[in-house]
Amino acid sequence: MPSPFPSRPSVIVTRRLPAPVETRLSDLFDTRLNATDTPLSASDLKAAVNACDILVPTVTDTIDADIIRAAGPRLKLIANFGAGTDHIDVAEAYARGIVVTNTPGVLTEDTADFAMALILAVPRRLVESDARTRSGGFDGWTPTGILGHRVRGKKLGIIGLGRIGQAVARRAQAFGLAVHYHNRNRVSAPIEAELGATYWRDLDAMLKAMDIISINCPSTPSTHHLMNRERLALLSSDSYIVNTARGDILDEAALAEALAAGKLGGAGLDVYEHEPRVHPKLLDLPNVILAPHIASATHESRQEMGEKVIINIRAMIDHHACPDRVLPPRAALKKVS
């Protein structure tokens, strides 16, 4: 069977990747890099998919049906540099015979570390305290200075108990939090036992009972604004919410209003509904931590993500199944098959 690729397939990388990853890609393939790290426009992406065998996009690239339909016959693989693929129309790619892969697993521990950091930092008002000290507002210890809330003994509600949600639960156990979760499907009894996790079928009921909420579910049409105005209103005024998943799961405008009105104790956000734009009402609130989508941003994870991209490319060249192939949901599969 002839290879669908030349001996050195053409690879276009849409953003700057760590230098060791770019070096490996350039050594192995005919690779075009993005030296300026400027996000590609829709017209740039259309030109790219028409000019390469393999596209290596990131979460900042919207690879929708329009982009995929512009692809030339050469394009056989979209090797995403990242775990989430909600920015790619996987069903359209599948219909055109284009394989989509991602980089699962290697982001889990780092993302869970960051989620736990926010879970600790928001109730203890860590960033607010740092800002006060830097601005000259620290006049010495006082019994009532910048009081926060204890984390130990609080109830943590995890929305989405997949790889990352489970990793967050393990960390939460170590800090003495009671772990609760809502998931599309209940996890197995051994996993629940290991995590000491209590399952809630009814999300609304769980929200009413929790002190801290951690959003760890994927972005899908069914989870868009899952945490909307009505559900935010179910949380107590001294509760906290952390989002390291995807911005569109949380209604950002409703969150800003709730925080400003004192209806929530605080929030820690690493992702945003209209990224990179942040809702302007959040910017001046002292009780919210705003991180620039860095939950998985470690040297180690980025290197491992690059290695997964390369493994998936090599698998396709060698006529093996790509180990990290992403398929569309069953409904989409039926529609395109």
C-alpha positions as CSV (number, residue, x, y, z in Angstrom):
1,M,0.0,0.0,0.0
2,P,1.6,3.3,-1.0
3,S,2.0,5.9,1.7
4,P,-0.4,8.9,1.6
5,F,2.6,11.0,2.5
6,P,6.0,11.8,0.9
7,S,9.1,10.7,2.7
8,R,9.1,14.0,4.6
9,P,5.5,15.1,4.8
10,S,4.6,18.8,4.9
11,V,3.7,20.0,8.4
12,I,2.4,23.4,9.3
13,V,2.5,24.5,12.9
14,T,0.1,27.3,13.7
15,R,1.8,28.7,16.9
16,R,5.3,28.8,18.5
17,L,6.0,25.6,20.4
18,P,8.8,24.9,22.8
19,A,12.2,24.9,21.0
20,P,12.9,21.2,21.6
21,V,9.6,20.3,20.0
22,E,10.1,22.6,17.0
23,T,13.6,21.1,16.5
24,R,12.2,17.6,16.5
25,L,9.4,18.5,14.1
26,S,11.9,20.2,11.8
27,D,14.3,17.2,11.9
28,L,11.7,14.7,11.1
29,F,9.3,16.5,8.7
30,D,9.2,19.3,6.2
31,T,7.9,21.7,8.9
32,R,6.8,25.3,8.5
33,L,6.9,27.1,11.9
34,N,5.2,30.3,13.1
35,A,8.3,32.3,14.2
36,T,6.2,35.3,15.3
37,D,3.6,33.3,17.2
38,T,0.9,35.5,15.7
39,P,-2.5,33.6,15.7
40,L,-3.5,32.7,12.2
41,S,-6.6,34.3,10.7
42,A,-9.3,32.3,9.0
43,S,-7.9,33.0,5.6
44,D,-4.4,32.0,6.8
45,L,-5.8,28.7,8.1
46,K,-7.6,28.1,4.8
47,A,-4.3,28.6,3.0
48,A,-2.5,26.3,5.5
49,V,-4.9,23.4,5.1
50,N,-4.7,23.6,1.4
51,A,-0.9,23.5,1.4
52,C,0.1,20.8,3.8
53,D,-0.2,17.1,4.6
54,I,-0.5,17.7,8.4
55,L,-1.8,20.6,10.4
56,V,-0.7,21.1,14.0
57,P,-3.1,23.6,15.5
58,T,-3.7,24.8,19.1
59,V,-6.7,25.8,21.1
60,T,-6.5,29.4,19.7
61,D,-7.3,28.1,16.1
62,T,-10.9,27.7,15.2
63,I,-10.9,24.8,12.7
64,D,-14.5,24.9,11.7
65,A,-16.3,23.2,8.8
66,D,-15.5,26.1,6.5
67,I,-11.8,25.8,7.2
68,I,-11.9,22.0,6.7
69,R,-13.8,22.3,3.5
70,A,-11.0,24.5,2.2
71,A,-8.5,21.7,2.7
72,G,-6.7,20.3,-0.3
73,P,-6.6,16.5,-1.0
74,R,-3.1,16.4,0.7
75,L,-4.4,17.1,4.2
76,K,-4.7,13.8,6.0
77,L,-4.1,14.7,9.7
78,I,-5.0,17.4,12.1
79,A,-2.6,16.7,15.0
80,N,-3.9,19.1,17.7
81,F,-1.4,20.4,20.2
82,G,-3.7,20.1,23.2
83,A,-6.2,17.8,24.8
84,G,-9.5,19.7,24.1
85,T,-10.8,19.6,20.5
86,D,-13.9,21.7,20.9
87,H,-12.3,24.2,18.5
88,I,-12.2,21.6,15.7
89,D,-15.2,20.4,13.7
90,V,-14.3,16.7,14.2
91,A,-17.4,15.5,12.5
92,E,-16.6,17.5,9.3
93,A,-13.0,16.2,9.4
94,Y,-14.2,12.6,9.8
95,A,-16.6,13.0,6.8
96,R,-13.7,14.1,4.7
97,G,-11.4,11.3,5.8
98,I,-9.2,13.6,7.8
99,V,-7.9,12.1,11.1
100,V,-8.0,14.3,14.2
101,T,-5.7,13.6,17.2
102,N,-5.1,15.3,20.5
103,T,-2.6,15.0,23.4
104,P,-4.6,13.5,26.4
105,G,-3.2,12.5,29.7
106,V,0.0,14.6,29.8
107,L,-1.9,17.7,31.0
108,T,-3.8,16.0,33.8
109,E,-1.5,16.5,36.8
110,D,-0.4,20.0,35.9
111,T,-4.0,21.2,35.4
112,A,-5.1,19.6,38.6
113,D,-2.2,21.3,40.4
114,F,-3.4,24.6,39.1
115,A,-7.0,24.0,40.0
116,M,-6.0,23.1,43.5
117,A,-3.9,26.2,43.7
118,L,-6.9,28.3,42.9
119,I,-9.1,26.4,45.4
120,L,-6.5,27.3,48.1
121,A,-5.7,30.9,46.9
122,V,-9.3,32.2,46.4
123,P,-10.7,31.6,49.9
124,R,-7.5,32.8,51.5
125,R,-7.5,36.0,49.4
126,L,-3.9,35.3,48.4
127,V,-3.7,37.6,45.3
128,E,-5.6,40.3,47.1
129,S,-3.1,40.2,49.9
130,D,-0.2,40.3,47.6
131,A,-1.6,43.4,45.8
132,R,-2.1,45.2,49.1
133,T,1.4,44.5,50.3
134,R,2.9,45.7,47.0
135,S,0.8,48.9,47.0
136,G,2.1,49.8,50.5
137,G,-1.1,48.9,52.3
138,F,0.5,46.5,54.8
139,D,0.8,48.4,58.1
140,G,1.5,45.3,60.2
141,W,-0.4,42.4,61.6
142,T,-4.0,43.0,62.9
143,P,-6.5,40.4,64.2
144,T,-9.0,41.2,61.5
145,G,-6.7,41.9,58.5
146,I,-7.8,40.3,55.2
147,L,-9.7,37.4,56.8
148,G,-10.4,34.5,54.5
149,H,-12.0,31.1,54.9
150,R,-10.5,27.8,56.0
151,V,-10.4,25.2,53.3
152,R,-10.1,22.1,55.4
153,G,-13.4,20.5,56.2
154,K,-15.2,22.3,53.4
155,K,-17.3,20.5,50.7
156,L,-15.9,20.6,47.2
157,G,-18.2,19.9,44.3
158,I,-16.5,18.8,41.2
159,I,-18.4,19.1,37.9
160,G,-16.9,16.5,35.6
161,L,-15.0,13.6,37.3
162,G,-12.8,12.6,34.3
163,R,-9.0,12.4,34.4
164,I,-8.6,15.9,35.6
165,G,-11.5,15.9,38.0
166,Q,-10.2,12.8,39.7
167,A,-6.8,14.3,40.0
168,V,-8.3,17.4,41.6
169,A,-10.2,15.1,44.0
170,R,-7.0,13.3,45.1
171,R,-5.4,16.7,45.9
172,A,-8.5,17.9,47.7
173,Q,-8.4,14.8,49.9
174,A,-4.9,15.7,51.0
175,F,-6.2,19.1,52.1
176,G,-9.1,17.7,54.1
177,L,-11.9,18.6,51.8
178,A,-15.0,16.5,51.5
179,V,-15.2,15.5,47.8
180,H,-18.6,15.5,46.0
181,Y,-19.2,15.3,42.2
182,H,-21.7,15.6,39.4
183,N,-21.0,13.7,36.2
184,R,-22.9,12.6,33.1
185,N,-22.3,9.0,34.3
186,R,-21.5,7.8,37.8
187,V,-18.0,6.5,38.1
188,S,-17.2,3.0,39.3
189,A,-17.5,2.1,43.0
190,P,-13.7,1.5,43.4
191,I,-13.0,5.0,42.1
192,E,-15.6,6.5,44.4
193,A,-14.1,4.6,47.3
194,E,-10.5,5.7,46.4
195,L,-11.5,9.3,46.2
196,G,-14.1,9.2,49.1
197,A,-16.4,10.9,46.6
198,T,-20.1,11.3,46.9
199,Y,-22.2,11.3,43.7
200,W,-25.0,13.7,43.0
201,R,-27.2,12.9,40.1
202,D,-28.9,16.3,40.5
203,L,-26.5,19.2,39.8
204,D,-28.8,21.8,41.3
205,A,-29.1,19.9,44.5
206,M,-25.3,19.6,44.7
207,L,-24.7,23.3,44.1
208,K,-26.9,24.2,47.1
209,A,-24.9,22.1,49.4
210,M,-21.3,23.0,48.4
211,D,-18.7,25.5,49.7
212,I,-16.4,25.3,46.6
213,I,-17.2,24.3,43.0
214,S,-14.5,23.2,40.6
215,I,-15.5,23.0,36.9
216,N,-13.6,20.2,35.1
217,C,-16.0,19.0,32.4
218,P,-15.4,19.3,28.7
219,S,-17.0,22.0,26.5
220,T,-19.9,20.5,24.5
221,P,-23.2,21.9,23.3
222,S,-24.8,20.4,26.4
223,T,-22.4,22.1,28.8
224,H,-22.5,25.6,27.3
225,H,-23.5,27.9,30.1
226,L,-24.0,24.9,32.3
227,M,-23.2,27.3,35.2
228,N,-25.7,29.9,34.2
229,R,-27.3,32.8,36.2
230,E,-29.9,30.5,37.8
231,R,-27.4,27.9,38.9
232,L,-25.0,30.5,40.2
233,A,-27.9,31.8,42.3
234,L,-28.0,28.4,44.0
235,L,-24.6,28.9,45.6
236,S,-24.3,30.5,49.0
237,S,-22.8,34.0,49.4
238,D,-19.6,32.7,51.0
239,S,-19.0,29.9,48.4
240,Y,-16.3,29.9,45.7
241,I,-16.1,28.7,42.1
242,V,-13.0,27.7,40.1
243,N,-12.9,27.1,36.3
244,T,-9.9,25.5,34.7
245,A,-11.9,23.7,31.9
246,R,-13.4,25.9,29.2
247,G,-14.7,29.4,29.5
248,D,-18.1,28.9,27.8
249,I,-19.2,26.5,30.5
250,L,-19.6,29.4,32.9
251,D,-21.8,32.5,32.1
252,E,-19.1,35.1,32.6
253,A,-21.5,38.1,32.7
254,A,-23.7,36.4,35.4
255,L,-20.6,35.5,37.4
256,A,-19.3,39.1,37.3
257,E,-22.7,40.4,38.5
258,A,-22.9,37.8,41.3
259,L,-19.4,38.6,42.6
260,A,-20.0,42.4,42.4
261,A,-23.3,42.0,44.4
262,G,-21.7,39.9,47.1
263,K,-23.7,36.9,46.1
264,L,-20.5,34.8,45.9
265,G,-17.4,34.8,48.0
266,G,-15.0,34.7,45.1
267,A,-13.8,32.9,41.9
268,G,-10.6,31.7,40.3
269,L,-10.6,31.6,36.5
270,D,-8.0,30.3,34.1
271,V,-10.3,30.3,31.0
272,Y,-12.8,32.8,29.6
273,E,-16.0,32.7,27.6
274,H,-14.6,35.0,24.8
275,E,-10.9,34.3,25.2
276,P,-8.6,36.2,25.2
277,R,-11.1,38.9,26.1
278,V,-12.2,39.0,29.8
279,H,-15.5,40.4,30.9
280,P,-14.6,44.0,31.8
281,K,-16.7,43.8,35.1
282,L,-14.3,41.1,36.4
283,L,-11.2,43.2,36.0
284,D,-11.8,45.5,38.9
285,L,-13.1,42.9,41.4
286,P,-10.7,42.0,44.2
287,N,-12.4,38.7,44.9
288,V,-11.5,37.0,41.6
289,I,-8.2,35.6,40.4
290,L,-7.7,35.9,36.6
291,A,-5.1,33.7,35.2
292,P,-4.2,33.7,31.4
293,H,-5.0,30.1,30.5
294,I,-1.9,28.6,32.1
295,A,-3.3,25.6,34.0
296,S,-1.2,23.2,31.9
297,A,1.6,25.6,31.3
298,T,4.7,23.8,32.5
299,H,7.9,23.0,30.6
300,E,7.2,19.3,31.2
301,S,3.7,19.2,29.9
302,R,4.4,21.2,26.8
303,Q,7.4,18.9,25.9
304,E,5.2,15.8,26.4
305,M,2.4,17.4,24.3
306,G,4.9,17.8,21.5
307,E,6.0,14.3,21.8
308,K,2.4,13.0,21.5
309,V,1.9,15.2,18.4
310,I,5.0,13.6,16.8
311,I,3.9,10.0,17.9
312,N,0.6,10.5,16.2
313,I,2.2,11.9,13.0
314,R,4.6,9.0,12.9
315,A,1.8,6.5,13.4
316,M,-0.1,7.7,10.4
317,I,3.0,7.8,8.2
318,D,3.8,4.2,9.2
319,H,0.2,3.0,8.5
320,H,-0.6,2.4,12.2
321,A,-3.7,3.7,14.0
322,C,-3.0,7.0,15.6
323,P,-3.0,6.3,19.4
324,D,-4.8,9.5,20.2
325,R,-7.4,9.7,17.5
326,V,-10.5,11.7,18.3
327,L,-13.8,10.6,16.8
328,P,-17.0,12.6,16.6
329,P,-19.9,11.8,19.0
330,R,-22.1,8.9,17.9
331,A,-24.8,11.2,16.7
332,A,-22.4,13.0,14.4
333,L,-20.9,9.7,13.3
334,K,-24.3,8.5,12.2
335,K,-25.0,11.7,10.4
336,V,-21.8,11.6,8.3
337,S,-21.5,7.9,7.7
